[in-house]
Amino acid sequence: MKILITGSNGQLGREIRELEPAYTQYEFIYTDVEELDITDAASVNDYFAFQRPDVVINCAAYTAVDKAETDEETAFRVNASAPGNLARAASDSGAFMVHISTDYVYNGRNYSPYIETDLINPVSVYAKSKAAGEEAVHLAGGKAIIIRTSWLYSAFGNNFIKTMMKYGRERDTLNVVFDQIGTPTYAHDLAKTILDILPMAMIDERVEVYHYSNEGVASWYDFAKAIHRFANITCKVNAISTSDYPLPAERPFYSVLDKSKIKKRFSIEIPYWRDSVKHCIDRLG
Ligand SMILES: NC(=O)c1ccc[n+]([C@@H]2O[C@H](COP(=O)([O-])OP(=O)(O)OC[C@H]3O[C@@H](n4cnc5c(N)ncnc54)[C@H](OP(=O)(O)O)[C@@H]3O)[C@@H](O)[C@H]2O)c1
């Protein structure tokens, strides 16, 4: 089975690359914007005609949530139109698509975990562009899964873990918000899950939406404290409220994802978020 990875220099893409030796049943083709700009529909069609992948895992995205507020055009081109290009090319050639979306498609005003059929109501530009990307995958009419995930981090790229480790070592105190609640997700765990569930997921004839994050619930404050504990950093972390740390893009206050559907459908176990944070920090050394 030939699997095309787009955006493979990003967090999720790099974690998939790391896992390749454990998945010898698959042949991987790694691309990022230089090899395959997914916003270019003609290039996408040519690439599919030439490489004939059986599966495309779309790890490409515009993930600068605050920058998107003033760069709506690019956010929509990469997060909305481009997944449509991939989904149509996949559908036309009979390939299966795995598309990644976000907890930010919810407005975060719930106080119980979101299930896949809950009404989406994105508030930021980034969130709206990701919701439009989901819609484009649905409209293409091919076979696909859309996985909504949250608070992604990995051993690669810039992310909350690396920021907290850097600032924690440089400063005596740090302020982190305690009133946004969700679940961190280790891209290594998500990558492994995608590669494990693929053969079964491909049986479904339509587009299925699944939620995936690590298990458990945390605030960004809890996340920061766990990072410092596992990294032996003694910096004092102050719990502050969102109103004390204004950012250009509005974030959901509560975006815990209910993962019952993916766990039941594929009989998978999901690691507890703190165990995964420790695993990532051990890797970072
Ligand atoms: N990060 C999070 O906290 C988070 C949370 C929930 C969901 N997600 C979703 O999870 C998925 C993976 O996120 P991630 O954190 O791994 O993203 P990431 O690290 O930002 O990686 C995205 C990759 O896509 C590339 N890319 C951008 N435009 C492209 C284009 N036109 N064609 C091809 N490649 C392009 C990027 O290149 P450049 O770096 O050069 O732009 C980058 O290498 C995304 O769909 C994201 O929306 C992320």
The ligand as an SDF file (V2000), in Angstrom:
LIG
                    3D

 48 52  0  0  0  0  0  0  0  0999 V2000
   -0.5550   22.1170   16.2240 N   0  0  0  0  0  0  0  0  0  0  0  0
   -1.6780   21.9760   16.9450 C   0  0  0  0  0  0  0  0  0  0  0  0
   -1.7440   22.3300   18.1320 O   0  0  0  0  0  0  0  0  0  0  0  0
   -2.8880   21.3420   16.3170 C   0  0  0  0  0  0  0  0  0  0  0  0
   -4.0350   21.1670   17.0960 C   0  0  0  0  0  0  0  0  0  0  0  0
   -5.1650   20.5690   16.5220 C   0  0  0  0  0  0  0  0  0  0  0  0
   -5.1110   20.1700   15.1920 C   0  0  0  0  0  0  0  0  0  0  0  0
   -3.9870   20.3700   14.4570 N   0  0  0  0  0  0  0  0  0  0  0  0
   -3.9730   19.9320   13.0550 C   0  0  0  0  0  0  0  0  0  0  0  0
   -3.0950   18.8250   12.9630 O   0  0  0  0  0  0  0  0  0  0  0  0
   -2.4930   18.8020   11.6720 C   0  0  0  0  0  0  0  0  0  0  0  0
   -0.9820   18.6820   11.8040 C   0  0  0  0  0  0  0  0  0  0  0  0
   -0.5240   19.8180   12.5430 O   0  0  0  0  0  0  0  0  0  0  0  0
    1.0330   20.0710   12.8030 P   0  0  0  0  0  0  0  0  0  0  0  0
    1.1340   20.7510   14.1350 O   0  0  0  0  0  0  0  0  0  0  0  0
    1.8070   18.8130   12.5360 O   0  0  0  0  0  0  0  0  0  0  0  0
    1.3400   21.1660   11.6590 O   0  0  0  0  0  0  0  0  0  0  0  0
    2.7240   21.8440   11.3370 P   0  0  0  0  0  0  0  0  0  0  0  0
    3.7900   21.3680   12.2470 O   0  0  0  0  0  0  0  0  0  0  0  0
    2.4540   23.3220   11.2180 O   0  0  0  0  0  0  0  0  0  0  0  0
    3.0630   21.2590    9.8880 O   0  0  0  0  0  0  0  0  0  0  0  0
    2.3480   21.5940    8.7480 C   0  0  0  0  0  0  0  0  0  0  0  0
    3.2500   21.3720    7.5570 C   0  0  0  0  0  0  0  0  0  0  0  0
    2.5180   21.7050    6.3670 O   0  0  0  0  0  0  0  0  0  0  0  0
    3.3680   22.4510    5.5350 C   0  0  0  0  0  0  0  0  0  0  0  0
    2.6130   23.2360    4.5690 N   0  0  0  0  0  0  0  0  0  0  0  0
    2.1050   24.4780    4.7080 C   0  0  0  0  0  0  0  0  0  0  0  0
    1.5260   24.8690    3.5470 N   0  0  0  0  0  0  0  0  0  0  0  0
    1.6510   23.8510    2.6930 C   0  0  0  0  0  0  0  0  0  0  0  0
    1.2770   23.6630    1.3330 C   0  0  0  0  0  0  0  0  0  0  0  0
    0.6450   24.6150    0.6460 N   0  0  0  0  0  0  0  0  0  0  0  0
    1.5610   22.4780    0.7340 N   0  0  0  0  0  0  0  0  0  0  0  0
    2.2290   21.5200    1.4100 C   0  0  0  0  0  0  0  0  0  0  0  0
    2.6300   21.6430    2.6790 N   0  0  0  0  0  0  0  0  0  0  0  0
    2.3450   22.7990    3.3190 C   0  0  0  0  0  0  0  0  0  0  0  0
    4.1360   23.3150    6.5200 C   0  0  0  0  0  0  0  0  0  0  0  0
    5.2490   23.9310    5.9110 O   0  0  0  0  0  0  0  0  0  0  0  0
    5.7370   25.3570    6.5080 P   0  0  0  0  0  0  0  0  0  0  0  0
    6.1260   25.1330    7.9320 O   0  0  0  0  0  0  0  0  0  0  0  0
    6.8760   25.6970    5.6090 O   0  0  0  0  0  0  0  0  0  0  0  0
    4.5680   26.2870    6.3770 O   0  0  0  0  0  0  0  0  0  0  0  0
    4.4950   22.2860    7.5760 C   0  0  0  0  0  0  0  0  0  0  0  0
    5.6590   21.5580    7.2140 O   0  0  0  0  0  0  0  0  0  0  0  0
   -2.9700   20.0740   10.9580 C   0  0  0  0  0  0  0  0  0  0  0  0
   -4.0700   19.7550   10.1480 O   0  0  0  0  0  0  0  0  0  0  0  0
   -3.4290   20.9690   12.0900 C   0  0  0  0  0  0  0  0  0  0  0  0
   -4.4300   21.8870   11.6810 O   0  0  0  0  0  0  0  0  0  0  0  0
   -2.8660   20.9230   14.9950 C   0  0  0  0  0  0  0  0  0  0  0  0
  1  2  1  0
  2  3  2  0
  2  4  1  0
  4  5  1  0
  4 48  2  0
  5  6  2  0
  6  7  1  0
  7  8  2  0
  8  9  1  0
  8 48  1  0
  9 10  1  0
  9 46  1  0
 10 11  1  0
 11 12  1  0
 11 44  1  0
 12 13  1  0
 13 14  1  0
 14 15  2  0
 14 16  1  0
 14 17  1  0
 17 18  1  0
 18 19  2  0
 18 20  1  0
 18 21  1  0
 21 22  1  0
 22 23  1  0
 23 24  1  0
 23 42  1  0
 24 25  1  0
 25 26  1  0
 25 36  1  0
 26 27  1  0
 26 35  1  0
 27 28  2  0
 28 29  1  0
 29 30  1  0
 29 35  2  0
 30 31  1  0
 30 32  2  0
 32 33  1  0
 33 34  2  0
 34 35  1  0
 36 37  1  0
 36 42  1  0
 37 38  1  0
 38 39  2  0
 38 40  1  0
 38 41  1  0
 42 43  1  0
 44 45  1  0
 44 46  1  0
 46 47  1  0
M  CHG  2   8   1  16  -1
M  END
$$$$
